Amino acid sequence: MNSDGVAASGRGGVTGPQPEIERVPQGVDPHEPRSARVYDYLLGGKDNYEVDRALAHRILAVAPETRSLAWFSRKFLLHAVRTAATAGVRQFVDLGSGIPTSPNVHEVVHETHPAARVAYVDNDPVVFVHCNALMGNHPGVTALHADVRRPAELIRRLETESGIDFAAPVAITLVGVLHYVMDDENPAELVARYREAMAPGSYLAFTHGADISHPEIIERTSQDARNSSAQVRYRSRDEVTTFLDGLENTGPGVVPLQQWLADDLPETKLVLYGAVGRKR
């Protein structure tokens, strides 16, 4: 069993460790960095490959505090789902969920509503393998291997495979996702499709890379991740705010994550905006 929980199989009767490319889940290119695995490494996880660690280290060389920012992002996610659960929401969809890190969304939500439904969605096969293995023993918790950029298909699958009822309030999170959606993929329209599907009383929470990030970190991440799924499009506060159209802007608004969490957290070269909106 390797570090990704995938059994290594022998060839031609030979057993023992296999080259990394032979030990990864089907459909995974271990030579291309993936955002979920880079994030897992920054959080101290082990479900990542050398290419992901190399990209993370190049980022850390420019902005070593990015490890702290990864945890700020995680805390923002849990704050958002806890807010929705406290408001009575009993359905949660974590889009671009990433490799499971405890406490997970379902663990936080079930503290308030033990029977709440939680769906984890990601298009990375490695993420799906881990989510599916972990969530199998939790009633009402499902994992879907799907692309958030196909909202019509995904909404249908959430209804049929995860039991999500969009006629009732639902909390949808897009943490660490939207800045990986390029302009020609129309992120504003993408978010609008999910907003339109949500019933009144629903919540939408997201983070997004800010164009006020230090120029050095923007240049480094743009160069290193070009033409990969980890390619980032930094956007202005005004652009990001449009994702909340039609929603009540809650909390401090579209601001750096630190302002959502505490008054004394340090600034970071890489700036992530956080926002939580409620559908009236």
Steps between C-alpha positions, in 0.01 A plus 500: 500500500653829398463844653180556302333187632533321165630147503812443292457198271778289352561445128614173358501347846721777639378659824621793705516874448405620154593824323273785607332519159384138544363557850268797444124468448377459145466829315766682706807659344763508779709742294239778501437698821144504627368775724335260746825312557706818535248619761519162675876536527475856636263367767752234598331212318672206331272442202704687242775436247846641445374739231248645749761538772739666257240761406413556867867556585542752218203691641634474855838631387328824406233504772578261788187616686286325235481196731317720750272629226405142414378456856319835490317371193407180679373690803294729277334197340404356837381840623273530196341158536457546875322831433262332256437207733423735788250677272319170448644377170514120482652444157860577408688476171879546511605572141869444436519329838862393479662213686321441834648688795352461849289663619305453180184681398275211603665479843432868569146489357401185686580668830189712439292276271601131526275406206619775265593398146851587380635454148869533417577575135836510323632422152836368622502115499735494800257713700208278403684183605567643845158662545316189390701278733454732797132583452375147433408440865319831558126493421389801296858584397599440138793569269464580130770503235376792291598832346351810663519672161207286383228632733194352324647149506632537853175636644316203350750256651483670839123446495506140378820366658542710814135568589541878497161674476550839338144597594628528859786717630850375418847633578741489207870564553758579231815538707821516297316435174394807305846644437573179307212576263639697208323800345396306189319254730286790630522461879225760563252301290612181670431638847168644378381154398553372854341810654194458282458138609504587871182555700447807723688462827797339322862604546787537253856530629819531297860614500690655212855606423528880512680718248638701794728204579872581488620520136774247572253234614271569203792463259631184666166318512410611148828373355522174691141390445451617140295252292424281802189462716680709763511806272361803687306805384526776761200736497406837645267550794237645265517193274472264796210695651289432189489134603267610781244664269152438635628389840511674835866565579565374855784556745771752411438459126753423226821543698827310562442178692679627809225756554244222518686316774670733748638850549863410556586261215803593287476623144617266224660565161239275344163661574179297492165672515224327690126559465176350631165586347146404600213465255196695611 
